[in-house]
Amino acid sequence: MTVIDRASAATADATYFAERSLRRGAAGWVLLAGLGVSYVISGDFSGWNLGLAQGGWGGLLIAFVAMGVMYACMVFGLAEMSSALPTAGAGYGFARRALGRLGGFATGMAILIEYAIAPAAIAVFIGGYVESLGLFGLTSSWPVYLACFAIFIGIHLVGVGEALKAMFAISAVAVVALVVFAAGMVGSFDVDNLFDIVPTQAAGASTFLPFGWSGAVAALVFGIWFFLAIEGVPLAAEEASDPRRDLPRGIIAGMGVLVVTGLTVLLLAPGGAGSAAMADSGSPLPDALAAVGQPGLATFVNYAGLAGLVASFFSIVYAYSRQLFALSRAGYLPRWLSVTSARKTPTWALVVPGAVGFVLAATIQDGDQLINIAVFGAAVSYVLLNLSHIVLRVREPEMPRAYRTPGGVVTTGLALVLSLVAVVATFVVDPLAAGVTAAIFAASLAYFWFWSRHRLVANAPEEEFDQLAAAESALR
Protein backbone atom coordinates (compact mmCIF):
# COMPACT_ATOMS: atom_id res chain seq x y z
CA MET A 1 0.00 0.00 0.00
CA THR A 2 1.08 3.60 -0.49
CA VAL A 3 1.65 6.09 2.34
CA ILE A 4 -1.72 7.67 1.57
CA ASP A 5 -3.39 4.25 1.73
CA ARG A 6 -1.90 3.54 5.16
CA ALA A 7 -3.09 6.86 6.48
CA SER A 8 -6.62 6.43 5.18
CA ALA A 9 -7.22 2.81 6.22
CA ALA A 10 -8.22 2.28 9.87
CA THR A 11 -7.38 -0.90 11.78
CA ALA A 12 -10.36 -2.46 13.54
CA ASP A 13 -10.12 -4.33 16.85
CA ALA A 14 -11.31 -7.83 17.69
CA THR A 15 -14.68 -6.54 18.90
CA TYR A 16 -15.38 -5.04 15.49
CA PHE A 17 -14.99 -8.40 13.75
CA ALA A 18 -16.76 -10.31 16.55
CA GLU A 19 -19.82 -8.19 15.76
CA ARG A 20 -19.42 -9.04 12.08
CA SER A 21 -18.90 -12.80 11.96
CA LEU A 22 -20.79 -15.50 10.08
CA ARG A 23 -21.60 -19.08 11.10
CA ARG A 24 -18.80 -21.32 9.89
CA GLY A 25 -19.28 -24.93 8.82
CA ALA A 26 -22.94 -24.54 7.83
CA ALA A 27 -22.66 -25.91 4.27
CA GLY A 28 -20.89 -28.75 2.48
CA TRP A 29 -20.44 -29.03 -1.27
CA VAL A 30 -23.88 -30.60 -1.87
CA LEU A 31 -25.67 -27.66 -0.26
CA LEU A 32 -23.39 -25.29 -2.20
CA ALA A 33 -24.28 -27.04 -5.47
CA GLY A 34 -27.93 -26.71 -4.47
CA LEU A 35 -27.36 -23.01 -3.80
CA GLY A 36 -25.95 -22.61 -7.31
CA VAL A 37 -28.97 -24.33 -8.85
CA SER A 38 -31.34 -22.27 -6.66
CA TYR A 39 -29.86 -19.02 -7.92
CA VAL A 40 -30.67 -19.85 -11.52
CA ILE A 41 -33.48 -22.37 -11.82
CA SER A 42 -36.27 -19.80 -12.22
CA GLY A 43 -34.71 -18.97 -15.59
CA ASP A 44 -35.75 -22.42 -16.86
CA PHE A 45 -39.41 -21.70 -16.15
CA SER A 46 -39.76 -18.27 -17.76
CA GLY A 47 -37.89 -15.51 -19.54
CA TRP A 48 -35.55 -17.58 -21.70
CA ASN A 49 -38.25 -18.15 -24.32
CA LEU A 50 -38.45 -14.42 -25.13
CA GLY A 51 -35.14 -14.97 -26.90
CA LEU A 52 -37.08 -16.90 -29.55
CA ALA A 53 -38.79 -13.66 -30.53
CA GLN A 54 -35.37 -12.01 -30.89
CA GLY A 55 -33.35 -14.67 -32.69
CA GLY A 56 -35.57 -17.65 -33.44
CA TRP A 57 -34.59 -21.09 -32.20
CA GLY A 58 -31.25 -21.06 -34.00
CA GLY A 59 -30.36 -17.66 -32.60
CA LEU A 60 -31.29 -18.71 -29.08
CA LEU A 61 -29.32 -21.94 -29.47
CA ILE A 62 -26.24 -19.92 -30.47
CA ALA A 63 -26.85 -17.65 -27.47
CA PHE A 64 -27.22 -20.67 -25.15
CA VAL A 65 -23.98 -22.22 -26.40
CA ALA A 66 -22.02 -18.94 -26.35
CA MET A 67 -23.19 -17.91 -22.89
CA GLY A 68 -22.92 -21.48 -21.64
CA VAL A 69 -19.27 -21.55 -22.72
CA MET A 70 -18.72 -18.14 -21.10
CA TYR A 71 -20.23 -19.26 -17.80
CA ALA A 72 -18.48 -22.64 -17.81
CA CYS A 73 -15.08 -21.04 -18.43
CA MET A 74 -15.75 -18.37 -15.81
CA VAL A 75 -16.93 -20.98 -13.30
CA PHE A 76 -13.63 -22.84 -13.68
CA GLY A 77 -11.82 -19.56 -12.97
CA LEU A 78 -14.04 -18.81 -9.98
CA ALA A 79 -13.47 -22.32 -8.65
CA GLU A 80 -9.73 -21.66 -8.63
CA MET A 81 -9.94 -18.21 -7.09
CA SER A 82 -12.39 -19.33 -4.40
CA SER A 83 -10.05 -22.17 -3.43
CA ALA A 84 -7.20 -19.68 -3.06
CA LEU A 85 -9.06 -16.72 -1.53
CA PRO A 86 -12.07 -18.10 0.40
CA THR A 87 -13.85 -15.07 1.91
CA ALA A 88 -17.42 -13.77 1.96
CA GLY A 89 -16.33 -11.04 -0.45
CA ALA A 90 -15.96 -13.65 -3.22
CA GLY A 91 -15.83 -11.77 -6.54
CA TYR A 92 -15.03 -8.48 -4.88
CA GLY A 93 -12.27 -10.18 -2.88
CA PHE A 94 -10.77 -11.79 -5.99
CA ALA A 95 -10.76 -8.48 -7.87
CA ARG A 96 -9.42 -6.64 -4.80
CA ARG A 97 -6.35 -8.87 -4.86
CA ALA A 98 -5.91 -8.69 -8.63
CA LEU A 99 -7.05 -5.18 -9.58
CA GLY A 100 -6.62 -3.13 -6.40
CA ARG A 101 -9.17 -1.30 -4.31
CA LEU A 102 -10.94 0.50 -7.14
CA GLY A 103 -11.18 -2.68 -9.20
CA GLY A 104 -12.38 -4.66 -6.20
CA PHE A 105 -15.05 -2.12 -5.31
CA ALA A 106 -16.19 -1.82 -8.93
CA THR A 107 -16.57 -5.60 -9.16
CA GLY A 108 -18.39 -5.80 -5.84
CA MET A 109 -20.82 -3.05 -6.81
CA ALA A 110 -21.54 -4.61 -10.21
CA ILE A 111 -22.36 -7.89 -8.43
CA LEU A 112 -24.41 -6.07 -5.78
CA ILE A 113 -26.45 -4.26 -8.46
CA GLU A 114 -27.21 -7.64 -10.05
CA TYR A 115 -28.21 -9.28 -6.78
CA ALA A 116 -30.13 -6.34 -5.34
CA ILE A 117 -32.25 -5.83 -8.47
CA ALA A 118 -32.90 -9.48 -9.40
CA PRO A 119 -35.12 -10.28 -6.35
CA ALA A 120 -37.35 -7.33 -7.24
CA ALA A 121 -37.75 -8.74 -10.77
CA ILE A 122 -38.44 -12.24 -9.48
CA ALA A 123 -40.97 -10.89 -6.97
CA VAL A 124 -42.85 -9.33 -9.90
CA PHE A 125 -42.80 -12.69 -11.70
CA ILE A 126 -44.04 -14.47 -8.56
CA GLY A 127 -46.83 -11.91 -8.21
CA GLY A 128 -47.87 -12.48 -11.81
CA TYR A 129 -47.82 -16.25 -11.26
CA VAL A 130 -50.00 -15.99 -8.14
CA GLU A 131 -52.52 -13.78 -9.93
CA SER A 132 -52.65 -16.04 -13.00
CA LEU A 133 -53.27 -19.09 -10.80
CA GLY A 134 -56.07 -17.26 -8.98
CA LEU A 135 -54.49 -17.84 -5.58
CA PHE A 136 -55.78 -15.91 -2.53
CA GLY A 137 -58.21 -13.93 -4.71
CA LEU A 138 -55.63 -11.20 -5.28
CA THR A 139 -56.16 -8.56 -7.97
CA SER A 140 -52.98 -6.63 -7.14
CA SER A 141 -49.54 -8.14 -6.67
CA TRP A 142 -47.97 -5.80 -4.12
CA PRO A 143 -49.05 -7.97 -1.12
CA VAL A 144 -47.21 -10.86 -2.80
CA TYR A 145 -44.06 -8.74 -3.15
CA LEU A 146 -44.26 -7.78 0.52
CA ALA A 147 -44.85 -11.37 1.61
CA CYS A 148 -41.90 -12.62 -0.45
CA PHE A 149 -39.44 -10.19 1.08
CA ALA A 150 -40.81 -10.48 4.62
CA ILE A 151 -41.05 -14.28 4.75
CA PHE A 152 -37.80 -15.19 3.05
CA ILE A 153 -35.70 -12.51 4.70
CA GLY A 154 -37.21 -13.75 7.96
CA ILE A 155 -36.04 -17.30 7.26
CA HIS A 156 -32.55 -16.02 6.47
CA LEU A 157 -32.51 -14.16 9.78
CA VAL A 158 -33.17 -17.43 11.63
CA GLY A 159 -29.86 -18.87 10.42
CA VAL A 160 -27.85 -19.77 7.34
CA GLY A 161 -28.03 -23.54 7.87
CA GLU A 162 -31.81 -23.48 8.03
CA ALA A 163 -32.01 -21.15 5.02
CA LEU A 164 -29.71 -23.27 2.83
CA LYS A 165 -31.64 -26.45 3.66
CA ALA A 166 -34.95 -24.74 2.85
CA MET A 167 -33.51 -23.52 -0.45
CA PHE A 168 -32.32 -27.01 -1.28
CA ALA A 169 -35.77 -28.47 -0.65
CA ILE A 170 -37.56 -25.84 -2.73
CA SER A 171 -35.08 -26.31 -5.57
CA ALA A 172 -35.69 -30.06 -5.46
CA VAL A 173 -39.40 -29.44 -6.08
CA ALA A 174 -38.49 -27.27 -9.09
CA VAL A 175 -36.17 -29.97 -10.47
CA VAL A 176 -38.96 -32.56 -10.11
CA ALA A 177 -41.21 -30.22 -12.11
CA LEU A 178 -38.60 -30.09 -14.88
CA VAL A 179 -38.38 -33.91 -14.93
CA VAL A 180 -42.19 -34.15 -15.19
CA PHE A 181 -42.14 -31.56 -17.98
CA ALA A 182 -39.51 -33.51 -19.92
CA ALA A 183 -41.45 -36.77 -19.53
CA GLY A 184 -44.61 -35.11 -20.82
CA MET A 185 -42.94 -33.45 -23.82
CA VAL A 186 -40.43 -35.93 -25.15
CA GLY A 187 -43.01 -37.99 -27.07
CA SER A 188 -44.21 -34.88 -28.96
CA PHE A 189 -40.79 -33.64 -30.03
CA ASP A 190 -40.47 -32.81 -33.74
CA VAL A 191 -37.40 -31.08 -35.18
CA ASP A 192 -39.58 -29.14 -37.64
CA ASN A 193 -41.32 -27.39 -34.73
CA LEU A 194 -38.03 -25.72 -33.79
CA PHE A 195 -37.92 -23.87 -37.11
CA ASP A 196 -41.54 -22.76 -37.60
CA ILE A 197 -40.82 -19.01 -37.38
CA VAL A 198 -41.01 -17.47 -40.85
CA PRO A 199 -37.65 -15.96 -41.92
CA THR A 200 -37.52 -12.16 -42.23
CA GLN A 201 -35.56 -10.05 -44.70
CA ALA A 202 -32.76 -9.40 -42.19
CA ALA A 203 -29.16 -9.97 -43.23
CA GLY A 204 -28.29 -13.64 -42.88
CA ALA A 205 -31.92 -14.67 -42.32
CA SER A 206 -32.77 -18.34 -42.84
CA THR A 207 -34.99 -21.02 -41.39
CA PHE A 208 -32.33 -21.57 -38.71
CA LEU A 209 -31.87 -17.83 -38.08
CA PRO A 210 -35.22 -16.22 -39.01
CA PHE A 211 -34.07 -12.81 -37.73
CA GLY A 212 -30.55 -13.01 -39.13
CA TRP A 213 -27.27 -12.56 -37.34
CA SER A 214 -28.48 -9.45 -35.52
CA GLY A 215 -31.20 -11.59 -33.97
CA ALA A 216 -28.60 -14.02 -32.64
CA VAL A 217 -26.79 -11.09 -30.98
CA ALA A 218 -30.04 -9.82 -29.46
CA ALA A 219 -30.75 -13.32 -28.10
CA LEU A 220 -27.49 -13.36 -26.12
CA VAL A 221 -29.11 -11.63 -23.16
CA PHE A 222 -31.70 -14.40 -22.97
CA GLY A 223 -28.95 -16.99 -23.18
CA ILE A 224 -27.63 -15.45 -19.95
CA TRP A 225 -30.95 -16.18 -18.20
CA PHE A 226 -30.15 -19.90 -18.25
CA PHE A 227 -27.13 -19.31 -15.98
CA LEU A 228 -27.52 -15.87 -14.36
CA ALA A 229 -26.17 -15.74 -10.76
CA ILE A 230 -24.34 -19.11 -10.62
CA GLU A 231 -21.25 -17.03 -9.85
CA GLY A 232 -22.71 -16.35 -6.39
CA VAL A 233 -21.70 -19.72 -4.92
CA PRO A 234 -18.31 -18.45 -3.60
CA LEU A 235 -20.18 -15.90 -1.46
CA ALA A 236 -20.74 -18.78 0.98
CA ALA A 237 -16.98 -19.14 1.60
CA GLU A 238 -17.02 -18.15 5.26
CA GLU A 239 -19.98 -20.44 5.96
CA ALA A 240 -18.70 -23.52 4.11
CA SER A 241 -17.40 -26.61 5.92
CA ASP A 242 -14.18 -26.79 3.89
CA PRO A 243 -14.20 -23.82 1.51
CA ARG A 244 -11.00 -24.64 -0.37
CA ARG A 245 -12.43 -28.03 -1.36
CA ASP A 246 -16.20 -27.48 -1.23
CA LEU A 247 -16.48 -24.24 -3.21
CA PRO A 248 -14.91 -25.60 -6.44
CA ARG A 249 -16.93 -28.82 -6.20
CA GLY A 250 -20.17 -26.99 -5.45
CA ILE A 251 -19.99 -24.38 -8.21
CA ILE A 252 -18.88 -26.86 -10.90
CA ALA A 253 -21.58 -29.38 -9.94
CA GLY A 254 -24.22 -26.64 -9.95
CA MET A 255 -23.12 -25.50 -13.40
CA GLY A 256 -23.37 -29.05 -14.70
CA VAL A 257 -26.97 -29.40 -13.52
CA LEU A 258 -27.92 -26.07 -15.11
CA VAL A 259 -26.50 -27.03 -18.50
CA VAL A 260 -28.69 -30.15 -18.49
CA THR A 261 -31.88 -28.38 -17.34
CA GLY A 262 -31.38 -25.45 -19.71
CA LEU A 263 -30.81 -27.66 -22.73
CA THR A 264 -33.85 -29.74 -21.79
CA VAL A 265 -36.31 -26.83 -21.86
CA LEU A 266 -34.65 -25.24 -24.91
CA LEU A 267 -35.15 -28.44 -26.93
CA LEU A 268 -38.45 -29.79 -25.64
CA ALA A 269 -40.67 -26.72 -25.20
CA PRO A 270 -40.33 -25.34 -28.76
CA GLY A 271 -39.68 -28.83 -30.13
CA GLY A 272 -43.11 -29.93 -28.93
CA ALA A 273 -45.26 -26.80 -29.14
CA GLY A 274 -43.35 -24.80 -31.77
CA SER A 275 -40.97 -21.88 -31.47
CA ALA A 276 -43.58 -19.39 -32.72
CA ALA A 277 -46.00 -20.36 -29.95
CA MET A 278 -43.31 -20.21 -27.26
CA ALA A 279 -41.84 -16.86 -28.34
CA ASP A 280 -44.37 -14.74 -26.45
CA SER A 281 -45.53 -17.15 -23.76
CA GLY A 282 -45.61 -15.93 -20.19
CA SER A 283 -45.40 -19.50 -18.85
CA PRO A 284 -43.72 -21.55 -21.58
CA LEU A 285 -43.50 -24.92 -19.83
CA PRO A 286 -47.19 -25.25 -18.85
CA ASP A 287 -48.25 -23.76 -22.19
CA ALA A 288 -46.10 -26.27 -24.06
CA LEU A 289 -47.60 -29.18 -22.12
CA ALA A 290 -51.13 -27.90 -22.75
CA ALA A 291 -50.35 -27.54 -26.47
CA VAL A 292 -49.37 -31.21 -26.76
CA GLY A 293 -52.44 -32.47 -24.90
CA GLN A 294 -51.07 -32.83 -21.35
CA PRO A 295 -53.37 -30.54 -19.31
CA GLY A 296 -52.87 -32.44 -16.05
CA LEU A 297 -49.11 -32.20 -16.25
CA ALA A 298 -49.45 -28.57 -17.30
CA THR A 299 -51.35 -27.79 -14.11
CA PHE A 300 -48.76 -29.55 -11.97
CA VAL A 301 -45.83 -27.79 -13.64
CA ASN A 302 -47.67 -24.48 -13.40
CA TYR A 303 -47.88 -24.77 -9.62
CA ALA A 304 -44.45 -26.37 -9.20
CA GLY A 305 -42.94 -23.66 -11.38
CA LEU A 306 -43.72 -21.27 -8.56
CA ALA A 307 -41.16 -23.23 -6.52
CA GLY A 308 -38.51 -22.41 -9.12
CA LEU A 309 -39.22 -18.70 -8.83
CA VAL A 310 -39.25 -18.89 -5.03
CA ALA A 311 -35.95 -20.81 -5.00
CA SER A 312 -34.19 -18.15 -7.05
CA PHE A 313 -35.70 -15.32 -5.03
CA PHE A 314 -34.76 -17.00 -1.75
CA SER A 315 -31.17 -17.71 -2.79
CA ILE A 316 -30.42 -14.33 -4.36
CA VAL A 317 -31.51 -12.67 -1.11
CA TYR A 318 -28.72 -14.70 0.48
CA ALA A 319 -26.28 -13.54 -2.21
CA TYR A 320 -26.97 -9.81 -1.92
CA SER A 321 -26.68 -9.97 1.86
CA ARG A 322 -23.24 -11.60 1.79
CA GLN A 323 -21.87 -9.28 -0.88
CA LEU A 324 -23.14 -6.24 1.00
CA PHE A 325 -21.84 -7.69 4.28
CA ALA A 326 -18.31 -8.07 2.88
CA LEU A 327 -18.17 -4.62 1.27
CA SER A 328 -19.50 -3.02 4.45
CA ARG A 329 -17.19 -4.95 6.80
CA ALA A 330 -14.19 -3.62 4.86
CA GLY A 331 -15.52 -0.05 4.95
CA TYR A 332 -16.34 0.34 1.26
CA LEU A 333 -19.98 0.85 2.25
CA PRO A 334 -21.34 2.07 5.64
CA ARG A 335 -20.01 -0.28 8.32
CA TRP A 336 -23.25 -0.66 10.27
CA LEU A 337 -24.62 -2.69 7.35
CA SER A 338 -22.29 -5.59 8.22
CA VAL A 339 -23.28 -6.05 11.87
CA THR A 340 -24.47 -9.62 12.48
CA SER A 341 -27.05 -10.92 14.94
CA ALA A 342 -26.65 -13.45 17.74
CA ARG A 343 -27.52 -16.11 15.13
CA LYS A 344 -24.59 -14.92 12.96
CA THR A 345 -26.72 -13.50 10.17
CA PRO A 346 -26.09 -10.01 8.69
CA THR A 347 -29.35 -8.35 9.74
CA TRP A 348 -29.10 -4.99 8.00
CA ALA A 349 -27.45 -6.45 4.91
CA LEU A 350 -30.59 -8.59 4.54
CA VAL A 351 -33.19 -5.97 5.44
CA VAL A 352 -32.00 -2.81 3.65
CA PRO A 353 -31.69 -4.20 0.10
CA GLY A 354 -34.93 -6.10 0.72
CA ALA A 355 -36.73 -2.84 1.46
CA VAL A 356 -35.25 -1.29 -1.68
CA GLY A 357 -36.27 -4.35 -3.71
CA PHE A 358 -39.85 -4.20 -2.46
CA VAL A 359 -40.12 -0.53 -3.41
CA LEU A 360 -38.70 -1.22 -6.89
CA ALA A 361 -41.07 -4.15 -7.44
CA ALA A 362 -44.12 -2.20 -6.24
CA THR A 363 -43.36 0.95 -8.24
CA ILE A 364 -41.86 -0.38 -11.50
CA GLN A 365 -43.81 -3.67 -11.73
CA ASP A 366 -41.90 -4.65 -14.87
CA GLY A 367 -39.93 -7.83 -14.27
CA ASP A 368 -38.33 -7.88 -17.71
CA GLN A 369 -37.00 -4.32 -17.29
CA LEU A 370 -35.62 -5.10 -13.84
CA ILE A 371 -33.97 -8.31 -15.04
CA ASN A 372 -32.27 -6.44 -17.88
CA ILE A 373 -30.80 -4.00 -15.34
CA ALA A 374 -29.54 -6.96 -13.31
CA VAL A 375 -28.08 -8.61 -16.43
CA PHE A 376 -26.06 -5.51 -17.30
CA GLY A 377 -24.58 -5.39 -13.79
CA ALA A 378 -23.79 -9.09 -14.07
CA ALA A 379 -22.11 -8.73 -17.46
CA VAL A 380 -19.85 -5.94 -16.19
CA SER A 381 -18.86 -8.07 -13.19
CA TYR A 382 -18.03 -11.00 -15.49
CA VAL A 383 -15.53 -8.90 -17.41
CA LEU A 384 -13.80 -7.93 -14.17
CA LEU A 385 -13.91 -11.45 -12.67
CA ASN A 386 -12.33 -13.07 -15.72
CA LEU A 387 -9.73 -10.32 -15.90
CA SER A 388 -8.95 -10.92 -12.21
CA HIS A 389 -8.22 -14.60 -12.80
CA ILE A 390 -5.89 -13.78 -15.69
CA VAL A 391 -4.03 -11.14 -13.65
CA LEU A 392 -3.63 -13.47 -10.65
CA ARG A 393 -2.33 -16.31 -12.82
CA VAL A 394 0.21 -14.03 -14.53
CA ARG A 395 1.28 -11.95 -11.52
CA GLU A 396 1.05 -14.57 -8.76
CA PRO A 397 1.68 -17.98 -10.35
CA GLU A 398 2.96 -19.41 -7.03
CA MET A 399 -0.18 -18.53 -5.05
CA PRO A 400 -1.44 -21.71 -3.29
CA ARG A 401 -4.47 -23.02 -5.16
CA ALA A 402 -6.39 -26.12 -4.06
CA TYR A 403 -7.96 -26.23 -7.53
CA ARG A 404 -6.51 -25.05 -10.85
CA THR A 405 -8.56 -23.99 -13.86
CA PRO A 406 -8.22 -26.39 -16.83
CA GLY A 407 -6.56 -24.45 -19.61
CA GLY A 408 -5.51 -21.62 -17.28
CA VAL A 409 -5.70 -18.12 -18.75
CA VAL A 410 -6.82 -19.45 -22.14
CA THR A 411 -10.05 -20.61 -20.50
CA THR A 412 -10.79 -17.36 -18.70
CA GLY A 413 -9.50 -15.38 -21.70
CA LEU A 414 -12.27 -16.93 -23.79
CA ALA A 415 -14.76 -16.09 -21.03
CA LEU A 416 -13.45 -12.52 -20.98
CA VAL A 417 -14.06 -12.05 -24.71
CA LEU A 418 -17.55 -13.51 -24.48
CA SER A 419 -18.40 -11.39 -21.43
CA LEU A 420 -17.41 -8.26 -23.35
CA VAL A 421 -19.77 -9.37 -26.11
CA ALA A 422 -22.49 -9.84 -23.48
CA VAL A 423 -22.02 -6.24 -22.24
CA VAL A 424 -22.50 -4.95 -25.79
CA ALA A 425 -25.54 -7.18 -26.27
CA THR A 426 -27.30 -5.67 -23.23
CA PHE A 427 -27.17 -2.26 -24.93
CA VAL A 428 -28.60 -3.79 -28.12
CA VAL A 429 -31.57 -5.37 -26.32
CA ASP A 430 -32.40 -2.67 -23.76
CA PRO A 431 -30.42 0.59 -23.96
CA LEU A 432 -32.53 2.18 -21.21
CA ALA A 433 -31.86 -0.59 -18.69
CA ALA A 434 -28.16 -0.58 -19.55
CA GLY A 435 -28.03 3.20 -19.22
CA VAL A 436 -29.76 3.15 -15.82
CA THR A 437 -27.32 0.54 -14.56
CA ALA A 438 -24.34 2.45 -15.90
CA ALA A 439 -25.55 5.57 -14.07
CA ILE A 440 -25.92 3.67 -10.77
CA PHE A 441 -22.49 2.16 -11.30
CA ALA A 442 -20.91 5.58 -11.99
CA ALA A 443 -22.53 7.07 -8.87
CA SER A 444 -21.18 4.25 -6.71
CA LEU A 445 -17.66 4.75 -8.08
CA ALA A 446 -17.91 8.46 -7.24
CA TYR A 447 -18.95 7.52 -3.69
CA PHE A 448 -15.87 5.33 -3.40
CA TRP A 449 -13.48 7.91 -4.81
CA PHE A 450 -14.65 10.88 -2.76
CA TRP A 451 -15.67 9.16 0.47
CA SER A 452 -15.21 5.48 1.29
CA ARG A 453 -11.63 4.94 0.09
CA HIS A 454 -10.52 7.15 2.97
CA ARG A 455 -12.41 5.04 5.52
CA LEU A 456 -11.48 1.45 4.76
CA VAL A 457 -10.77 -1.23 7.37
CA ALA A 458 -7.17 -2.28 6.82
CA ASN A 459 -7.42 -5.67 8.51
CA ALA A 460 -10.67 -6.83 6.90
CA PRO A 461 -10.07 -10.28 5.34
CA GLU A 462 -10.05 -9.08 1.72
CA GLU A 463 -7.68 -6.24 2.58
CA GLU A 464 -5.37 -8.57 4.50
CA PHE A 465 -5.10 -10.89 1.51
CA ASP A 466 -3.70 -8.00 -0.49
CA GLN A 467 -1.34 -6.92 2.29
CA LEU A 468 0.05 -10.45 2.54
CA ALA A 469 0.65 -10.48 -1.20
CA ALA A 470 2.49 -7.14 -0.95
CA ALA A 471 4.62 -8.40 1.94
CA GLU A 472 5.52 -11.60 0.07
CA SER A 473 6.45 -9.57 -2.98
CA ALA A 474 8.72 -7.31 -0.91
CA LEU A 475 10.61 -10.34 0.44
CA ARG A 476 11.48 -11.65 -3.02
Secondary structure, 3 states (H helix, E strand, C coil): CCHHHHHHEECCCHHHHHCCCCCCCCECHHHHHHHHHHHHCHHHHCCCCHHHHHHHHHHHHHHHHHHHHHHHHHHHHHHHHHHHCCCCCCHHHHHHHHHHHHHHHHHHHHHHHHHHHHHHHHHHHHHHHHHHCCHHHCCCCHHHHHHHHHHHHHHHHHCHHHHHHHHHHHHHHHHHHHHHHHHHHHHHCCHHHHCCCCCCCCCCCCCCCCCHHHHHHHCHHHHHCCCCCHHHHHHHHHHECCHHHHHHHHHHHHHHHHHHHHHHHHHHHHHHHCHHHHCCCCCHHHHHHHHCCCHHHHHHHHHHHHHHHHHHHHHHHHHHHHHHHHHHHCCCCCHHHHCECCCCCEHHHHHHHHHHHHHHHHHHCCHHHHHHHHHHHHHHHHHHHHHHHHHHHHHCCCCCCCCCCCCCHHHHHHHHHHHHHHHHHHHHHCHHHHHHHHHHHHHHHHHHHHCHHHCEECCCHHHHHHHHHHHHHHHC
